[in-house]
Amino acid sequence: TRVTTILCVVFFSATAQAQHAASGADLVKSECAGCHAIGEEAKSPEPKAPRFADVAALPSTTELSLKVFLRSSHKNMPNILLEPEEIDAVSAYILGLRKKP
């Protein structure tokens, strides 16, 4: 029925989001942890690099803003080229750090 279909879509969407976030966690550990605090660490190894939890807490941080940021080069960051699915995964991971109200 329609309710079952909706519940399946929600479940699979949540499962896919969790899988993206797990892939993103692996990716940021290997590519970003040298400069950024990627979890709840007190501070980033590189003082000028924001903690990902702080990035997630910014009101301006959205899925779209993260994806745009990750597709752009930045003066003070290494030029790491990510595939679209990696950008999705990193975005999901960072958004997953946002504290729930």
Sequence and secondary structure as in RCSB ss.txt:
>XXXX:A:sequence
TRVTTILCVVFFSATAQAQHAASGADLVKSECAGCHAIGEEAKSPEPKAPRFADVAALPSTTELSLKVFLRSSHK
NMPNILLEPEEIDAVSAYILGLRKKP
>XXXX:A:secstr
 HHHHHHHHHHHHHHHHHHHHHHHHHHHHHHTTTTS  SS SS SSTTS  HHHHHHSTT  HHHHHHHHHS  T
TS      HHHHHHHHHHHHHTS   
